[in-house]
Amino acid sequence: MRASILAITILPVLAAAPACGGEGESDPSCAEEPCLAPPESGLQLTSTRRTIDPGEDRELCEAVRLPGGPDQEYDVNHFELAMTRGSHHLIVAAIQPGSETEAGVRDRDVVDCVGPTGFGEDIDIVTGAQLPYYDEAYPDGVGKVYRGGQYLVLDYHYFNATDVPIDARVAINLHTTGAASIEKVMSLLAFANLDIETPAGETRSFPTDCRADDDVMVYKLMRHTHRWGTDFPVEYAGGARDGELIYTSASYEDPDFIFEEPVRVAAGEGFRFTCSYDNTTSEALRFGVKATDEMCILFGLVFSPTGREVPNQICVVGGD
C-alpha cells in the first residue's frame, strides 16, 4: 500500500491556467509552449508533443535520458517545471541505475500510465508540479545527484475540458551547482488519508495524524487536494509543539509553506492536518487519480539532520 500511494499520488492536482512558462522567465526564442528559458547552469528537458482530444483524460509517462556518461555528475538544487494549458499534474521520477526497469526502457519511450511507475517500480521521485509553472529551490548544500545516461520519467496528466484539441507538452529545468556541492540529499514526506468520501452536495472534514519514522529536518510542506478542497490547516503532532498551528492553506492553488529555517521533527513526531471539502457536484467525491476525484495528502521536503540521506517518510491512513 505504501509503495502504491507513493507512486500513484505524488503531487497530482488540477491546474488549467495558461502556461508559456507561467510566472517563470519566458524564452523569446521558443517556438513551442511551454516557453521556459533554459537555466544558466544545468540543462532543460522537454517532453514530446501529444494531442489531447476534447473530453479526454490521459496520463502519459515518457523516458528521457540525461546527456553524458556515468562520469558526468549533475548536482541539482533547484528545479523549474512548466506545462501547457489543460495540465492536471507533472511528476518527475528517476529510474534507478542498473535496475530491471532501466534495462527495459529506451530514450523517448512513451506509455500510458497511472503514476510514474509506468515503466516499472525501480524509481525515485524527483519533484512534481501542481500548477502550470512551479519553482522549487533547496537550501545550500541540499539537493539531488544524478548521473549522465540516467533516465528520468516525465509523468504528465492532461484533462481536456474544452471542445477543441489541445497540445500536451512539458518542460523541466535542472539547475546545477558546483561539483560535489550536495552534502545532503533531499527526501520526500508523504502523509495521505484515503478515507475521504464526501456525498454529493455536502461538506465534510477529515482530520489526519501521521508521524515520521526517522529524525528529519523539514524544509517545506505542501497541501494537496483537488479543486473541491477548502481550508487545510496543518499543526505539529507529538513532542513539545503538539497542537501548534503551522499554517492554513485556503486554496489548492496556494499549497506551499516554506519554514524560515528548516525545523527538526523527531521520529514518532509529525503533523496533524485536516482536509475539508465542499462537494458541489452531483456525485460522491472519493480518493482517486482522475481529475474528477479528490485527494487528501500533506507532502513535505525533508533531509537528514546528521547524515547524508534519510528514507522517504510515508504514512497512509485508511483504504484497507
C-alpha positions in Angstrom: 0.0 0.0 0.0 2.7 2.5 0.9 4.6 1.9 -2.4 1.4 2.3 -4.5 0.4 5.5 -2.8 3.9 7.0 -3.2 3.9 6.0 -6.9 0.4 6.9 -7.9 -0.5 10.0 -5.8 2.7 12.1 -5.8 1.6 15.6 -6.5 -1.2 15.2 -9.0 -3.5 18.3 -8.9 -5.9 20.2 -11.1 -4.3 23.1 -12.9 -5.9 24.6 -16.0 -4.4 28.1 -16.4 -2.3 29.0 -19.4 1.4 28.1 -19.2 4.0 29.5 -21.6 6.5 29.5 -18.7 3.8 30.6 -16.2 5.4 33.0 -13.7 8.9 31.9 -14.7 11.1 33.6 -17.2 10.0 33.0 -20.8 12.3 32.1 -23.6 11.8 34.6 -26.5 13.3 32.1 -29.0 10.9 29.4 -28.0 8.7 28.1 -30.9 6.6 25.7 -28.9 4.9 26.1 -25.5 5.7 26.0 -22.6 8.4 28.6 -23.2 10.6 28.1 -20.2 14.0 29.8 -20.5 16.9 27.2 -20.1 19.0 27.5 -16.9 22.3 29.3 -17.0 23.9 26.3 -15.3 22.3 23.0 -15.9 20.0 21.5 -18.5 16.4 21.6 -19.8 14.4 18.5 -20.6 11.2 18.6 -22.6 8.5 16.0 -23.5 7.3 15.2 -27.0 4.1 17.0 -28.0 0.9 15.0 -27.7 -2.6 15.9 -28.8 -5.4 15.5 -26.2 -8.8 15.4 -27.7 -11.9 17.1 -26.3 -13.1 15.3 -23.1 -10.0 13.1 -23.0 -8.4 12.4 -19.6 -5.0 11.0 -20.3 -1.8 10.3 -18.3 1.5 9.6 -20.1 5.0 8.5 -18.9 7.9 9.4 -21.1 11.5 8.3 -20.5 14.2 10.9 -21.1 17.9 10.1 -20.9 20.3 12.5 -19.3 23.2 13.6 -21.5 26.7 12.2 -21.0 28.0 9.0 -19.3 28.3 7.8 -15.7 31.3 10.0 -15.1 29.0 13.1 -15.7 27.5 14.2 -12.3 24.6 16.5 -12.1 24.3 18.1 -8.6 20.9 19.7 -8.7 19.5 22.1 -6.0 16.8 23.9 -8.0 14.0 22.7 -10.3 11.6 24.6 -12.6 8.7 22.9 -14.2 6.2 24.2 -16.8 3.2 22.8 -18.6 0.8 23.8 -21.4 -2.8 24.5 -20.6 -5.1 21.6 -19.6 -2.5 20.1 -17.3 -3.6 18.0 -14.2 -0.1 17.3 -13.0 3.6 16.8 -13.9 5.6 14.3 -11.8 9.3 13.7 -12.4 10.9 10.5 -11.3 14.4 8.9 -11.7 14.9 5.3 -12.7 17.4 3.6 -10.5 20.7 2.9 -12.5 21.4 -0.8 -13.1 17.8 -1.8 -12.3 15.5 -4.1 -14.2 13.3 -1.1 -15.0 16.3 0.7 -16.6 17.1 -2.4 -18.7 13.7 -2.4 -20.3 13.4 1.3 -21.3 14.8 3.4 -24.2 15.1 7.1 -24.6 11.8 8.7 -25.5 9.7 5.7 -24.8 6.1 6.8 -24.0 3.4 4.7 -22.4 0.0 5.3 -20.9 0.3 5.2 -17.1 -1.2 5.8 -13.7 1.6 7.4 -11.7 5.3 7.5 -12.6 5.8 3.7 -12.3 4.6 3.2 -15.8 7.9 1.6 -16.8 8.5 -0.3 -13.5 8.8 0.0 -9.8 12.6 0.9 -9.6 12.1 4.7 -9.4 12.7 7.6 -7.0 10.6 10.6 -7.0 12.4 13.8 -8.1 9.7 16.6 -7.9 6.2 17.4 -9.1 4.2 20.3 -10.3 0.8 21.4 -9.1 0.4 24.4 -11.3 1.4 25.3 -14.9 4.6 26.8 -13.5 6.4 25.5 -10.4 9.7 26.6 -8.9 11.5 24.5 -6.2 14.8 25.6 -4.8 16.6 23.9 -1.9 18.8 25.3 0.9 22.6 25.5 0.3 24.2 22.1 0.4 20.9 20.2 -0.1 19.8 18.7 -3.4 19.7 15.6 -5.6 22.5 13.9 -7.5 22.1 12.3 -10.9 24.5 10.7 -13.5 24.8 11.0 -17.2 22.9 8.3 -19.0 20.4 8.0 -16.2 16.7 8.0 -17.2 14.2 10.5 -15.8 10.5 9.8 -16.2 8.2 12.7 -17.1 4.7 11.7 -16.0 2.3 14.3 -17.4 -1.5 14.1 -17.0 -3.9 16.2 -19.0 -7.7 16.6 -18.9 -9.2 18.5 -21.9 -12.4 20.2 -20.7 -12.7 22.2 -23.9 -14.4 21.4 -27.2 -11.2 21.6 -29.3 -8.0 19.5 -29.2 -5.1 20.8 -27.0 -1.4 20.1 -27.1 0.2 18.4 -24.1 3.9 19.3 -23.6 6.0 19.9 -20.5 9.5 21.2 -19.7 11.8 20.9 -16.7 14.9 22.8 -15.8 17.6 21.2 -13.7 19.7 23.9 -12.1 23.1 22.5 -11.2 25.7 23.7 -8.6 29.5 23.1 -8.4 30.9 19.6 -8.4 30.3 17.6 -5.2 28.4 20.6 -3.6 25.5 18.4 -2.4 26.1 17.5 1.3 22.6 16.2 2.0 20.1 14.5 -0.3 16.5 15.8 -0.2 13.8 13.2 0.5 10.1 13.2 0.5 7.4 13.2 3.2 4.0 12.0 2.0 1.2 11.7 4.5 -2.2 10.6 3.0 -5.8 9.9 4.1 -7.7 7.6 1.7 -11.0 7.7 3.5 -12.4 11.0 2.4 -15.8 10.1 0.8 -18.0 13.3 0.6 -21.6 12.9 -0.6 -22.9 15.0 -3.4 -23.9 18.5 -2.4 -22.4 18.1 1.1 -19.3 19.3 3.1 -17.0 17.0 5.1 -13.8 17.4 7.1 -11.2 14.7 7.7 -8.5 15.2 10.4 -5.4 13.0 9.9 -2.5 12.4 12.3 0.8 11.0 10.8 4.2 10.6 12.3 7.8 10.3 10.9 9.8 7.1 11.2 13.1 8.9 11.4 14.5 12.2 12.7 14.2 14.7 9.8 14.8 18.3 9.1 11.6 19.7 7.4 12.2 22.4 4.8 8.8 22.7 3.2 5.2 21.5 3.5 2.7 21.2 0.6 -1.0 20.7 0.8 -2.6 18.5 -1.8 -6.3 18.3 -2.7 -8.1 19.0 -5.9 -10.4 21.9 -6.5 -13.2 20.9 -4.1 -10.8 21.2 -1.1 -11.4 24.2 1.2 -9.3 25.2 4.2 -6.4 22.9 5.0 -4.8 23.6 8.5 -1.5 21.9 9.5 -0.2 21.6 13.0 2.5 19.7 14.8 1.7 16.3 16.2 3.6 15.0 19.2 6.5 16.4 21.1 6.7 19.8 22.8 5.0 21.6 19.9 2.0 19.3 19.8 -1.1 21.2 18.6 0.8 24.3 17.5 -0.6 25.6 14.2 2.0 25.9 11.4 -0.2 27.3 8.6 -3.5 27.1 6.9 -3.8 26.8 3.1 -7.1 28.3 2.0 -6.9 27.0 -1.6 -5.4 24.1 -3.6 -3.9 26.8 -5.8 -1.8 28.1 -2.9 -0.4 25.0 -1.3 3.1 25.7 -0.2 4.6 26.6 3.1 8.4 27.1 3.5 9.8 27.4 7.0 12.1 30.4 7.7 14.6 27.8 8.9 14.2 24.0 8.5 12.7 22.5 11.6 13.7 19.3 13.3 11.0 16.7 13.7 11.9 13.6 15.7 11.0 10.0 15.0 7.5 9.5 16.4 6.5 13.1 15.9 4.8 14.5 12.8 1.9 16.6 11.6 -1.8 16.8 12.1 -3.8 18.1 9.1 -7.4 18.4 8.1 -8.8 18.0 4.6 -12.2 19.7 4.1 -14.3 19.5 1.0 -17.4 21.3 -0.5 -18.8 18.8 -2.9 -20.7 20.9 -5.5 -21.0 18.0 -7.9 -23.9 15.5 -8.4 -21.7 12.5 -7.5 -19.9 11.4 -4.3 -16.2 12.5 -4.1 -13.7 9.8 -3.3 -9.9 9.5 -3.2 -8.7 8.7 -6.7 -6.3 9.6 -9.5 -8.7 11.2 -12.0 -9.3 14.9 -12.4 -12.9 14.3 -11.2 -11.7 12.6 -8.0 -10.3 14.1 -4.8 -7.2 13.6 -2.7 -6.0 14.3 0.9 -2.2 14.5 1.1 0.3 16.5 3.0 3.7 16.5 1.2 7.0 17.7 2.6 10.6 18.1 1.6 13.0 16.7 4.3 16.6 15.9 4.8 18.7 14.2 7.5 19.8 16.2 10.5 23.0 14.2 10.8 23.8 12.1 7.8 23.8 12.5 4.0 20.5 10.6 3.4 17.2 9.7 5.1 14.4 7.4 3.8 11.2 8.9 2.4 8.7 9.4 5.2 5.4 7.7 4.2 2.1 7.4 6.2 -1.1 6.1 4.7 -4.4 6.2 6.6 -7.4 4.2 5.5 -8.0 2.4 2.3 -8.0 -1.1 3.8 
